[in-house]
Amino acid sequence: MLTANWHAQQNCSAQEEVDSVSEPMIHALAIIHPTARIGANVQIGPFSIIGPNVEIGEGTWIGPHVVIQGPTKIGCDNRIFQFSSIGEEPQDKKFKGEETFLEIGDRNIIRESCTFNRGTAQDKSHTKIGNDNLFMAYVHIAHDCVVGNHTIFANNASLAGHVTVEDYVILSGFAGVFQSCRVGIHSFIAMGSMIEKDVPPFVKVSGFHAKPYGLNTVGLRRRGFSPETLLNLRRAYKIIYRKGFVVSKAIEHLEPMVIECPEVKTLMDFIKASENGIVR
C-alpha cells in the first residue's frame, strides 16, 4: 500500500479511485522506513527518503528528492519541495547522538533546499515550527529554534540555534539572526540584515548590524490595526528610541499607556523579558 505507483493509481477505475481516496500516494521510487507513520492523502514524490520515527499528517505533499529524518512530527496539509532536508542532526559539535526532536505544524510551505534541524540536549531537545508559515528557498532553521505562526522567511533567511521568532514576522532575503535572539510579533527584518540583539514587537529593522527604522506600519495596517493603535505604538516607539532614555526609564514612561493600548503592554513585556538587550 505504501509503495503504490502513481501511474498505476492513475489507471484505476473510477470506483477504485473513490475507494482509495484516503490512502497515501507514495511513488514507487520513494524509500519509506517501516517505522514511519504516513497519514491519509499524503503524497510523496520519487527519490524522497522518509527515515525512522517520522510522522507525517494527512494531506501533506512531499515533492521529489526530499529527505526527512526522525524523530520528526509533521502536521497536516504541509507542502515540502524538492531537495529539502528536514529533521536532520543539529549542526552543533556538542551533539553526541542524543534523541532530539523536530515538530512542524499545519499548512506550512517549505520551498526548495530548506534545512530544518532537530534540537539539542543543551536546550529543550526540541525545534518547533508553528502553522501557516512560508519558508522560501534555502531557508535554514537551526537547532532548538521556535518559530510561531503566519511568518514569512524569504530566500536564504537563516536562524542560528536557540532563536525564537514570534507570529507574523517577516524576514527578508539573506537576513540572519544570531543565536539565542528573539524576534517579536509583527516585526519586519529588511533584506541582508544581521540581528545580534532582540527585535521588539511591531518594529522594522535594517542593516548589517541591525538598527531600528520605525514601526512596521505597512504590515500592521495590512493586518487590521486601527489608526488609534498605530498612533499609540508610534508614541511608544518614540519613548524607546527617540527620547534618549535608557531602557528602564523608557519602560517607566510606557506603563501609563498600557491601559489605553494593550499592544503597548506586549511591547513593554517583551523588552522587560529581554536577556540580550534590544536593537538600538
Protein Blocks (a to p, Z undefined) as FASTA:
>chain_A
ZZccfklmmmpcfklmmmmmmpccddfkbccdfkbccdehiacdehiacdehiacdehia
cdehiacdddddddehiacdehiaehiacddfkbgoiacdddddehiacdehiacddddf
klnopacddehiacdehiacdehiacdehiacdehiacdehiacdehiacdehiacdehi
acdehiacdehiacfbdcdehiacedjbacdebjafklmmmnopafklmmmmmmmmmmmm
mnopafklmmmmmmmmmmmmmklmmmmmmmmmpmnbpaZZ
